Amino acid sequence: MRGTIALMVARSSLDPLEEARARIALRYQRGKRADALPDSFGKLALQIARKKVPDKGPAIGRLKLLWPEIVGEQLAKVCEPEKIGASGKGKGRVLSVKCIPAASTMVQHQSETIRQRVAASLGGDIREVRITQGPLTRGGMPAARKRKRPLSADERKFLDESVASIEDPALRKAILALGEAVLTTDES
């Protein structure tokens, strides 16, 4: 065994002085793990998730889906999440909320509650809520207008006969218009 070590030292390309310094340095240093193991399985899962899931990823999509449940029905009618961006002031993200102008004061007063609820549902790193005013861009189509059909001759005659006994002309005209609207609207 001694012969093998002597042979290795003889073949060393290092300067003997450098080799001695390296041995001394290694003698007093302890090896450290490159990646320290997490304390629990949950921390390991979070580390893996942070590497795999992007910061801006589907959080806004999930937030838009859960918005009425997070902020409540009343606030969800007047505001909606617009985007989640990085904060220029350090840690945390900024939630941009768009609301109708008439409700901006109410949303401003509820902004801390909104921030806390969104942070709890998305992971706790929402730092501030920025409110912008404007029309809401909700998904979905507006309700289709009901189609009107023309009155038949029998329906017109029935309406005229039913309002003939009304003396006031303005009231008669209004009731006639109401009757026409009810009879001509399709329920399909």
Secondary structure as UniProt FT lines:
FT   HELIX           2..11
FT   HELIX           16..27
FT   HELIX           41..52
FT   HELIX           59..71
FT   HELIX           73..78
FT   STRAND          79..86
FT   TURN            88..89
FT   STRAND          93..99
FT   HELIX           101..103
FT   HELIX           104..109
FT   HELIX           111..122
FT   STRAND          126..133
FT   HELIX           153..163
FT   TURN            164..165
FT   HELIX           169..184
//
